[in-house]
Amino acid sequence: MRLKVEDIELGYGENTVVKGLSFALDAGEIGCLLGASGCGKTTALRAIAGFEPLRRGLIQIDGRKMSTPNKRLAPEHRGVGMVFQDHALFPHLTVEDNVAFGIRRLKPAQRRAKVRELLRMTGLEGYQARYPHELSGGQQQRVALARALAPEPAVLLMDEPFSNLDAGLRRQMGDDIRTMLKARGTATLLVTHDQQEAFALADRIGLMHGGRLLQWDSPYLLYHRPICRYVAAFTGRGSYIRAQAEHGTLSHALGQSSLPEEMPISGASELELLIRPDDIRPDPNGPRARIVARQFQGADILYRLELATGEQVGALFPSHDNYPEGESIGIVLDAQHLVLFDPRESAAIESSA
């Protein structure tokens, strides 16, 4: 395992910022710590980089102990690269010199060859003589990434790497950087508050709240199988409708669903069913729902639908299915996974549909 974080605790004075954080990343895997401001994700990243001491736990890279409560290896000896939110480029150095900064120990010919390779990989060929102020935000981000990758770090850390870029450039940079990191086999950990950014880049995402890791999972499972209401709300739009479970059947305003045998429900239970907008599709033979509001999003339209029970759900249909507000349409529940909550509890009762 390239990076292993085991039960770490971090804090300042009497304030505990990170509690019992554990996860692991292998070579070539991209992980993300996702969460709102103040959840502890950046503090955890700084601890992995070597800037924060541990109160408890262990951080290992390639099986070597980097941090324990009694010992902390200096950042420059960890084999870790870091890309900062503000790029942190040297304004008085050219692009070439910025990229070469961490590999000055190499012979000049080797250094030039590596810089050329990284500039080609990051799409910056021909920019080597420019200074940071002569570059766009996206180009500066690429220089920062090339500089971090030049020493061939075992682990690359990225702190809110796209927060200063506009939405279109953020998507483009995310695609390009994921392809690049996968090609190099670099284990990467980024922190962000943007769930779309996390979904686009990461193989594994850890959602943090109040200093704790609530769920560490693939983007697909984090979205479709959230373990609690907070995870469900943070990772995307969702609505809840009342559901009655009895004798292996779940009854709700959208009809009935079979409960798999492994779903831990016994007897009659009053539950709430999580409905994602992509869990509903149009069906002329399905239960009727009235369109209360609609939001055109280009390829899709997000509808707010009122069911016969008065409950409301979101539904995302292709924009070719163009229905006006006030119209009554037939719909069907088409969820691949059932996620149920006991109204008295936060934790989910999950299973495949």
N, C-alpha and C positions, 0 to 999 in steps of 0.2 A: 504494500500500500504506500503510495507516494506521500500523502498527507494524512495524518491521523490526529484528531483532536478528541481528547478523552476526559469527560467530566470536569471541564475547566470552570473556574469561578474567578471573576474579575470585579474590582471595585475601587472606589476612591474614598478613603476615610471610612466612615460608617455606612456609606452608600454602596450596596452591591448592585453592579450593573449587568453582569452576565452570571447566570446560575446553571450549573450542571450541563453545559453545552458539550455535546458529543456528535461527531460525524467523521467520515473518511472520504478521501478522493484517491482514485487510482491515476496512473499516468494517462494523459489524453482525455481525462474526464473534466468537464466544466461544471462547477458547483456554484450555487448562489445562496447568500444569506439575504433574505427578503424581509422587509418590515418597515413600519413607520419610523419616523425620526424619534430617537431616544430609546429604541428597543434594545440596543446593545450590539448591533451588528458591526458597526465601525470599530468599536472597542475590541471586539473579538478579532477582527482583521488586523488591528494594530498589535495584538498579542501574538498572532501567528508571525507577523513581520519581526517581532522582537522588541517592540517599543513599549509594551506594557507587561508588568510582572503578573504571575499567577498567584492567586490565593490558594488554589487547589487544582489538581488535575495534571494533565500531561499533554504536551504538543510534540509530535514526532514528524520528521521528514525523512523518507527513505530508511526508516527504522532507527534513526539517530534521535536522541532526546535533544530537543531545542529549548524547551521550557519546562521547568518543574517549579514548585513553590520555593525551592532552595537554590535553583540555578537557572540562569538565563543566558543563552548564547547570544552574542552581539548580532545585530541585524546583518552586518556585512559578511558574517561567516555562516549564514543559513542557506545560501543558495536560493534566495528568494528575490524575484523581481517585483516591482510595484509600479502601478500606473495610478497617478493621483487625479483627483477630481479636476484640479486646475491645470493639469498637464505638467507643471513645474519644470518647464524647459529653461535652459540657460539662455537669456536674451542676447548675450554678447557672443554666443557661439553659433556657427552655421548648423544647418541640418546634419551635415556629415559629422561635425565635431560633437554635436549633441548625442547622436547615435553611438559614436565611438567612445564616449566618455567612460563607460564602464569596462572597456576592453583595451585600455591603454597598455596593459602588460604584454599584449601580443606584438609580434614583429609587424613593422609597417605594412608589408605586403599582405599578411594575413588579416590585419585590421581592415585594410581597404577592401579586401575581397568580401569579408563578412558584412561590412557596411553596404556594399553594393548589393549583396544578396538580400539584405533586409529592406533596403529601399525598393528593390524590385518587388519583393513580396508584399510590401505595404502600398504599392502604387505610387511611390515617390521618386521614381527615376527622373533625373533632370532637375530635381529640387535641392541637390546636395549643397549648393553654394548659397542658398537663401537663408535668411534669418527668421526666427519665429514670428516676428511682427509682419513679415511679408506673406504669411500663410493664412489660410482660412482655419476656422475652428476644427473642422474635420481633418485637415492636413496636420495641424498641431497634435491632434489626438493620435494620428498614425505615427508621428515622430516619437511621441512618448511611448507608444507601444513597441516600436522598433528598438528604442533605447533600453527598455526593460527586458526585451528578448535577447539582446546582443550577448550578454554573458551566459546564455543558455541556462536559465534558472531551473531548478527542479520544480518550483512552484511559482506561478504568477498570481499576484494579488491585484485586484482592480477595485478602486474605491469610487463608487458612483461615476463610472467612466464617461457616461454620455449625458450627464445632467446639464451641461452647458451647450448642448447642441439642439438644433430644432428637430421637430418630430420626424421629418423626412430623412434628414441626415442621420438621425439616431438609428432608424431602421436599416439604412444602407450600411452604416458602420457595424451594426450588430451582425448582419449577415457576413460581411467581409471578415470581421475579426473571428467569428466562430469557425469559418472555413480555414483561416490561417492557423488558429490554435490547434484545430483537429489535425491539420497536415503536419504540424510539428510535434504532436503528441505531448503537448505541455499540459500538466495538471494546473487548472486555473480556478481561482475562487474570487468571485466578485460580490460586492454588496450593493444593493439598490433598494429604493422604495417603490419602484415602478414594476408592477407585476407583468406587464407586457414585455418589458425589457428582459425580465427574468425568464419568461416563457420562451422568448426567441433565442436566447443564448445558452441556457443551462441544460445539462443532462439531469441534474439533481438540484432540488430547491429546498432550502430549510426556511420555513416561515417562523420568524421570531416575534415575541410579544412579551413585554415586561422582563426582558433579560433571559427568557426561556425559549428553547426551541420546541415549538408546538408540533411540527410535522416535518420530516425530512423524506422527500419522495420525488418521483418523476413529475414533471409539469402536468402530465396527463392525469395522474392519480391525485395530485394536489387539487386539481380543479374538479375532477369528477368524483373523488372519494375523500372529501375533507373530513378530518376526524372531529371537528368541532365547529360551532357556528362562526367563531372568529375567522378560522381558515376559510370557510365558505364565503364569508362576506369580503375578505381581503382579496381573494383570488378571482373574483368576477361577480357579475350581477346574478342575483338569485331571488326567488320568491318562495314562500312557504304556504302550503295549503293543508287543511285538516285531513287526516286519514284515519281510518278505523281498521285495525288488524284483528282478524278473527279466523280461526281454523285454516290458516295458511293462505288467506286472501287479504289483500289490502284494498279497501274501498275508499274512493275519493271523488272529487267533483269531475275528474276526467275519466272516470270509469273504474275498472278494477285491474289489479296487478297481482300476479302470483308471487307469493313470498317463498324464496328458496328455503330448503330445509335447514341450511346452516345459519339462517338469520335468527339471532337470539331473541325471539319473541314468543312468549307462552301466554295462552289465554287471550282475552279481549284486551286491546290496548288502544288508547287515544294517542295518536302520534301526529307529527308534522312532517310532510314530505317536501324535500328541497327540489325546486324546479328551476333548472337553468334555462335561459332563453333558447338554447339549441336543443333542448329536450322536447320541444313542441314543434309539430309540423302541421300544415293544413291538411284537412281530410273532410270532404263533403259529407261523409257518413258519421263523423264524430260528434261529440257533444258541442253545442253551440256556445259561442263566446262573442261578446260585443267589443268592438275596437274602441277603446277609450282615448288613446293617444298613439301617435306614430312619430318615428324619427328616422328620416332618410339618411343612410350612411354609405351611399354609393352602391356597392355590390349587394348590400343587404338593407333591410328596413327593420328597425326594432319597434315592435308593437307592444302596447300595454293593453291586455285583454281582461275583461270582466267576465267571470264565470257565472253560471246560474245561481251559485251560492252567495254571490256578492264578493267573493275573493278575487284578487287581481294577480295576474302573472305576466312576466315578460316573455316575448316570443320573437325570435330572430328568423325572418324568412328571406329568401333571395328576393331582390328588388323587382324581379319579373312578377312575383306575386304581390301585385300592387292593390291594396285594399284601402278604401277611404275610412276616415273616422266615422263612427256611428254604425258601420255595417256589422252584421252578425255573420260569423263564419263558423264552419265546422273545423275542429281541431282534434288531434290525437296525441297522447303522451308516447314519446318514442325514446325513452331514456335507456341507455345501456346499463346503467347502474342505478339502483335505488339507494338514496341516502335519506334516512329517517332520523328524526330527533324526537326524543321525549320532551314535551313542553316544559317539564320540570328540570331538565338536564341540558348541559351544553354539548356533551359528547354525542357523536353520531352512532347510529346503528346502521351498518353498511353491509351491502352484498351486491353481487352481480344480479342484474335484472333477469 
